[in-house]
Amino acid sequence: MSFRTTATDYVEDVSPGSGALPPRARHPASDARTLSLNGSWRFRLSPTADAQDDSFAAAGHDTGDWAEITVPGHWVLQGHGSPIYTNHLYPFPVDPPRVPTENPTGDHLRHFDLPADWPAEGGSVLRFDGVESCARVWLNGTDIGEFKGSRLPHEFAVGHLLKPAGNVLAVRVHQWSAGSYLEDQDQWWLPGIFRDVTLLHRPPGSVLDHFVLASYDHVEGLGTLRVDSDVDGRVVVPGLDIDVATGEPVTVPVRPWTAETPRLYDGTLVTEGERVPLRIGFRTVALDDGLIKVNGRAILFKGVNRHEWHPERGRALDPETMREDVLLMKRHNINAVRTSHYPPHPAFLDLCDEYGLWVIDECDLETHGFTEQAWRDNPVDDERWTPALLDRAARMVERDKNHPSVVVWSLGNEAGTGRGLTAMADWIRGRDGSRLIHYEGDPDCRDTDIYARMYAGHAEVERIGRGLDGGTHKRRGLPFILCEYAHAMGNGPGGIADYQRLFESYDRIQGGFVWEWIDHGIRDERYGFAYGGDFGEELHDGNFVCDGLLFPDRTPSPGLVEYKKVIEPVRIDGDGPAGTVRVTNGYDFADLSGLAFEWSFEVDGVSVESGALSVPALGPGDSADVKLPAPSADGRGAETRWTVRAVLAEGTAWGPRGHVVAWTQLPVSEHPLPRVAQTDGPVLGLRDITLGPAAFDARTGALRTIGGIDVTGLRLDVWRAPTDNDNGAHWQPDARHGPLWRGLGLHRMRHRLDAVELGDDALTVRTRVAPAGREAGLRTVYRWTSDGTRLRLTVSVAPEGAWTLPLPRLGIRLGLTGPADRAVWFGGGPGEAYPDTGSASMLGRWESSVEDLQTPYVRPQENGARADVRRAEIGGLRVEGEPAFWFTARRWTTEQLDAADHLTDLVPGDTVWINLDHGQQGIGSQSCGPGALPQYRLHAGPAEFSFVFSEIHD
Ligand code: GAL
């Protein structure tokens, strides 16, 4: 006899569910009553879907031993079970639509009374904004339905079941369901009721669904508004003198909505039973002449991919966090968001409308794990799943259709190709012809209006820009975007300035979206921030989940600072010695009237004079030449430059007055090289050799002291703790330098002493630096000279043997054992910079604690180098470079940094380790994209570089 319970069959059913109301527009609060059911709920976790019967849904169930849980929230982040991180592998056997018997199931219970004045007439709707991954719902013991589609809203009519007091809402949530096969996004698997739960009163004659159609005719300057509503009513927009019936178009002069000029008109949809506020943005999106145009102009996306993330609450985001994301984007010159890979909390789109961001709204659909089986059985090509796909498309489009910020619908991400996608696209086009359709996974663009790629290298992007990439006839006529590029994992991404140059050179390339906005690290006592594998997952993808421009706590990483500079909307060039500046407006719509321009004149990195620069309110694309004043300061004998900044002239909704939008630096006179006369000679003592202020070990020639400063371990250094981009991803076809460097042994170089030579005016130490087991080596000579107070070191490096790899770095390291808490330098700052990440590195005089010189990448790796340093001071020691150098200081060695898996593994020691680098290998973005471009690679070749050391006497 076989027996299997049937009560949970819905979990593995491919259908989207049953019992829910048809999807409709989500609008901000109307004047109808609502009751939030967020807050503390009772919670019980079971190991399987059928471990418990449904008696808990009835009133009076004994919940004495149940836990408390916060809704919205994920139970695995509230002490029940653990999160799992996989990139594309399903964390369960792939046998669609079946899921494992071990299926963590959370029963949630909420008791509530209706407010005393909750109207008796009319109906009520219970709304879930997001539940992962499958829920069954009971109200007062009655089963009202079940649903899948985690990041989509589901509403149920419940008026007939409500009581004034003592209502029992029971929600059973299963972690795994057939729906999980459609939700294989690269992120944590986080079950729970993670978005709001709300009871909405629906007065008689209230609005059901409504569709705001607000287009803009850029030739005539006219907007046309039509609000379709299932329930007739009137549309009132006082600011435009509009008062028309629903369904009736009206055309009036308006100011259009764009991401740069997000003009919204407040209106109201008035029906017999309800007043629904409208926020109307007039704009027309079109595919015109092979380009994405808004209001008649081609736009350039300067975008990011945004997953919803909070380091403690996961994807349960509060309004402040959403606003913070939007403000951070606006302040960093970002103008577009792809809501990878699901519709976000609806409040996020309200913010995009209000502050101005172009949005690609992406459906909650990814089946990436099927790539492991050559896409066999992929649900998007199996018509049994088509109703679920159409349900997802409809829930996204219906919910979000009234947002002017949404200019493109995306069918989903990495779901292969198939008839289901075509069905979705056809349905979307039929419902909303006013936007374009995106999907990256089909290179033939059968269903889309945009050719999109992810992680294509620079050369390929250029070919696409030139139209030399081939492809189907349809594709060749489409605009191109990089829906993902510049993989921001760990240190990097490198090469974004090179991409931006391509974007700005070819009309067909309409920009890109950096992958991704924020690291998904989970705050954790042991690790600082946890990543994949930290919860004992049997399958996981490690720190691939930490690949954002923000650290998990939303601190901007250097990558975001770099991106802000690269995409700045105003270009400032010029000629420093001539004192002329050319300003170009790079906005697509806005003029420059919102910006003020400032200049400062700097001598050796210190501003000695500053003032305002008058720049005309240039229109988009226009340029003007302006003259800088004659500087009154005489910078002779010093290094001088202009810094010109474009700042917000007045505070805006997203930034304070004075906020820097764009800047440039124009050199006037060059950095004079430090000169040290060779007046002293080395003197051999009993144990020491002395030379000017320095003492060396007589046997090894190792530097011991400079004046009163103890120095240890000064030697050539070529190793850096490989970055995620150095390591690359295992599927990368090209050379991945991190593993190759380690294979060669660059992390275990041996230093052979060949000679210590005392000359008349120099101490010369000859060495050969090489790894065991290899013939390749670096013949290295240290030549020390002094003028009595200063000490000059010239390092000469000559590679020997076969060097087929670039070097990670080339320079010296030394340890300071005395107190050295702060560094001051004249060079690039304030943040780190590497050869292909240095756009935002501003020359100046900077100061920082050693602690703050570290960039806290969630997985420790090379970080914190300051570029173009002319002079650095730390621990009483001054170092000047010829040429300028990269400066790094940390309280652990490179080897300790390399060995660390988490930030908490890094324990500060007493010695401050300093790297003074002549060269650094570029960063690239090979953790999921191309490596460092050839011009940023550090080839092993003969090199010579010098440093001048002196003790600072205050
Ligand atoms: C893409 C994918 C993203 C993410 C990224 C790598 O292929 O669409 O979801 O996995 O790669 O971080």
Residues whose N, C-alpha, C, O or C-beta is under 5 A from the ligand:
A	BS01	GAL	D186 N413 F544 D547 C928
